[in-house]
């Protein structure tokens, strides 16, 4: 039987250093792909999640639940809420300037998220062991100080940029070629911790 990876940073995990070329504090983190269902502004029914760089190893993000995001009538679909957290937690990798994939995501739903409400997500890196990056987040309803309605934790694994570039469609490669912010991140030569 295989062991399930934990989303909790193990004892001895280090808090990584923010990369010197990480986006500046307060700046919006660009979408990695305009048609991404989570953060792409070009996706007609996507979440259109926007995220901003925090002062440390943290970000804030938000999206508004609309009729395309429903599960039960009038309520956000739990899978789409998990998607929003995966998107927000994944954007933390911009602070390390390291491409990564989701290895495990845990989402705890505390209260329903109604259609028309805005989910405010705060996310942070809690530790790193070699290529494994541990993260946590919480979502608050309608304001950054509103009631906590969702909590999440995830484990990401840093991978070479080629993992994404070798599988990317031509349209994506054309998209990043036109975006200076993305080119700064999608540099296949930047260092990856082994």
Secondary structure, 3 states (H helix, E strand, C coil): CCCCCCCCCCCCCECCCCCCCCCCCCCEECCCCCCCCCCCCCCCCCCCCEEEECCCCEEEEEEECCHHHECCCCEECHHHHHHHHHHHHHCCHHHHCCCEEEEEEEEEECCCCECCCEEEEEEEEEEEECCEEEEEEEEEECCCCCCEEEEEEEEEEECCCHHHHCCCCHHHHHHHHCCHHHHHHCCCCCCCCC
